[in-house]
Amino acid sequence: MWKHVIITGGSSGIGKEIAKLLAGVGSNIAIIARNAQKLEAARVEIAANVINPKQKIITTPINVANRLEVENGIHQAIKEIGVPDLLITAAGISYPGYFQKLPIEIFEETMAINYFGSLYCVRAVLPMMEQQKKGQIVMISSGAGLIGIYGYTPYCPSKFAIRGLAESLRGELKLSGISVSVVYPPDTDTPQLEEENKTKPLETKNITATSGVWNARDIAVKILRGVRKKSFVITPGLEMTLLDKFHSLLAPIIQWYMDLIVLKTIKKGLSATRKSEVSNH
C-alpha cells in the first residue's frame, strides 16, 4: 500500500515498530534519528522483516530540530527510495520536572524536536507529495497533547502544538489529495518512557500510574490500522478515544482528580518526612 515511507524517530520505540510492520508489507523505508549507531542497529532489525530482496531500508542520521539538516536529509532519502507515500513524524523527547526547577533550555529543546522537528519534515516532503497529488502525513502527538499534566510543562505544549498543526493542515491539504492524521498514544513502553521516569516528579508518577503502559508494537498496529482507513484522529485504546472525544467536558473532572493525587502525594511525603525527623531525634 505504501511504496516509499519516511519515519522520524525510527531507531527506537513506536517509530521502529511501525517500520518493522511496514517492512513486512513491502515498503521501502528511510528511518531518521540523531544517533547513527542506533539507526544502523534498527536498520538491521527492520530489514529482517522484508518480504522482497529489492526492498530498501536506509538510515538518515540527522537532528530534526535543525531545519537545514532535515531538508538535506529528506531530499537525500527521496533520491534513494523515492517520493514518500507516507511520512510519519515519531521523533520526540520528554523531560518531566517541576516548572521552576527545569532550565529554560529543556523547554526550548523539547519544542524544537517535538514540534519544529515535525514541521520541518512536513514542509520538506509536501512539495513533492503535492506534485504527485497523493500522500499521507502522520504526526505523533500524545495523550498529553489533549490535556495538560502536572510535571509535563515542557512536553504538553509541544504536543498541543502538533495537534494544532495537524488540525490546521487537514483541511488545507485535503483538496491536494494528501491526508493528515494525528495520533494520541497513551504511555508506551519505549526508551523515551524509561528516560522520562528518571526525572518524573513523584506526583506525576502517581498520576500516570492510573493508566496502564502499552506495548510499542501494539501501538504501531493500531496506528497503521488508522492510517489505512485515513482516519484523521488515531487514538489507541478506549481511554485515549474518550479523552479525544470528550476532553473539553472531562477536563474539569480529570483536573480535579489529578489535583487530588498531587495533594495526597504531598501529604504522604510530608508525613514521611515528619516521621523521619521524629525517629532521628
N, C-alpha and C positions, 0 to 999 in steps of 0.2 A: 504493500500500500504506500509506503514511504521509501522512495529510492535513495534519497540523499537526506541525511539528518545531521544537524549540528547540536551538540549538547554542552552547555557550560556547566561546570561543576561535575563533569563526567568521570572524575578519577575516584569518586567515593560516594557512599550514601545512595540517595534516591536517583541521582543522575546516572551513576554507574549501573544500577539495577535496571533502569529504563533502557540503557544502551545494550545490556545483555539480552533483554527481551527483543529489542529491535534487530539485533544481530541474528536472532533466531527466526526472523521473518524475511531475511534477505536484504536488509538495509545497508547502505554504505554510510559509515558514521565517522564524524570528526568529534572527538572529545576535547574539551577545553578546560584547563585549570592552570594554577601557578606552578605547581611542583612537577618538573619533568620526570623525575624518578617514579612518583606516584602515578603519573599518567601512563608511563610505559608499563608498569605493573598492571594497571587497569586494562590497558590495551590487550595484553596477553590474555587476561581473564575474559574480556569481552569477545576476543577473536575465537576463543574456544567454543563459542556458540554459533558461529557462522554456518550457513547451510550451503554456501556456494564458494568455491575456492577463489573466485574472482572478486568477491566482496572486499571492500577496502575499509579497514579500521585504522584511522590515523589519529595522531595526537597533535595538539597545538598548545604549547606551553606559553600562556600569556596571562597577564593580570587584567581582569575585566574592568578594573577601576581606571585603567589607562586607555583613554579613547583611541589614541593612535595605534597602540598595540592591538586593540580589538579590531580596528578597521583593517590593519595589515594582516593580522592572523586569520580573520574570517575570509578575506579575499584570497589568501593563500590556500585555505581549506577548500574554498569553492573551486579553485583551479584543479585541486587534486581529486575531489569527489563529485563536483558539480553543484549547481544551484540547489540549496536545500528545499525540500518539500515541507520540512518540519524543522523549526527552531525551538529548542527547549532551554530556557534560562533557569538553571537549577543552582548556579553558584551562589553561595551566601555564607555569611558568618553571623555569629551571635555571641555577645559578651555581656551577660547579665551582671547587674550590680546595683548598688544604691546610687541614685541620680547624682548627688553632690559629691560622691566619692570617686566617680568614674572620670578619668581625664577626658577632656574635650575631643582629643584625637580618636577615642573609641567611637564617639558619635559620628565623626566625620568619615572614618574608615568604613563603618557599618553602612552608612548611606551611600558611600562611593561604590562599594562592592555590591550590595543588595539591590539598590535602586538604579544607580547610574550604570552599573555593570549590565543590567538587563536592558536599559535604554540604549546604550551604545550598540549592543548586539542587534537589537531590533532595527535600529537605523542602518546598520551595516548590511543587513540582508534584504531589507524592504525594497530597495530599488529593483533588485533582480527578481524578487518574487512578483513585483508589480509588472515587470516585463513579460513574465510567463503567465501572468494573470491567475496564479494559484499559489497556495502555500498555507501553512498553519503555524501560528506563533503561540507558544505555551509558556506562560510565566508562572513560576512557583512563588506564591505568597506564603501564607501560613494562617493557622487559626488566630495567631497574634496580629494578623492583618485585618481581623474583623472586630476585635475588641482589645483595648489596652489592658496590659497585665502588669501588676506590681513587679518591679525588678527588671523589666524589659524596656526601659526608656530609650536605649539606642536602637533596639531591634524592631519594636512595634511600628514606629513611624516609617521605617524603611519598607516594611511590608504593607502598611497602609498605602504608601506611595505607589507600590506595584499594582495594588488594587485599582487605584485611581487611574494609572496609566492604561491598564487593560480595559477598564470601563470606558475610558475616553476613546481609545483606539478601535474598539469593537465596531462601532457604527461607522467610523471614518474609513475603515478598511473593507467593510462588508461588500461594498459595491465594486471593489477591486478583485473580488474572488478570493480574498485572504481571510481566513477565520482566526479569531483570537480566543484563547482560553486562559483562565486564571485558576490556579489550584490552591486550595487551602488545606494543606496536610495537618493532621494532629501531630503530637510528639512522636518522633520516629527514631528507632534505634540506629543511629548513624554516628560517625566520628564527631560530627558537629555537636550532637547532643552530649556526647562524652566530654567535649571541651566546655560546653555550657555549664555542666554540673560542677566544674572546678571553681567557678566564680559565682554560682547562683546563690542568692540570699536564701536563708532558711525559710523565710516567708514564701518566697517564690517556689521553692521545692514543695512546700506543703500545698500550695495552690495547684501546681501542675500534677501532683500525686493523685489528685481526684480523678484524673483521666488516665487511661492506660497508655502504654507505649506500643506503637505498631512496628511490625517488621518492614524493612525498607522494600523488600520485593513485593509484599502485599500492596504497599502504597503505589509502587510502579505499575502493577497490574491494574489497579483502579484508575490511575491516571491515563494509561493508554486506552482503557475502555472508554473513558470520557472523550479522549481525543478522537477516537474512531467515530464517535457519534457527533463530533464537532460541537460538543457542549461548551457553552461559554464559561459556566462555573462548574468546577470539578471539586467535589467535597467528599473525600474518602471517609466513610463511617457516618453513622447516624448523628453523632454529636456535632460534627462539622456541618452536616446538612441542616440541622436545626438551627445552629448558630448563624449560618448564612441566611437562611430564610427569615429568621425571627430576631436577629441580633439587636435591632432597634427596640423591640418590645422586651427582649430578655435582658438587655444591658443593665437596667436598674437592679434586677434580681441577682444577676451574676456579680455585679459590683458589690452589692450588699454581702453576698456570700464570700467573696474574696476578702472584703474588709474584715469579716468575722474571723476568717482563717488567720489573717495578719494579726489581729488583736489577740487571739488565742496563742499564737506563736510567741508574740512579745511577752505576754503574761507568763507563759511557761518558761521563757528564758529568764525573766526577772525572778521567778520563783526559784529556779535552779541556781541563779547567782546568789540569792539570799541564803539558801541552804548551804551553799559552798562557803559563804562568808561566816556563817554560824559555826560550821564544822571546823573551819580554820582557827576560830577563836577558842 
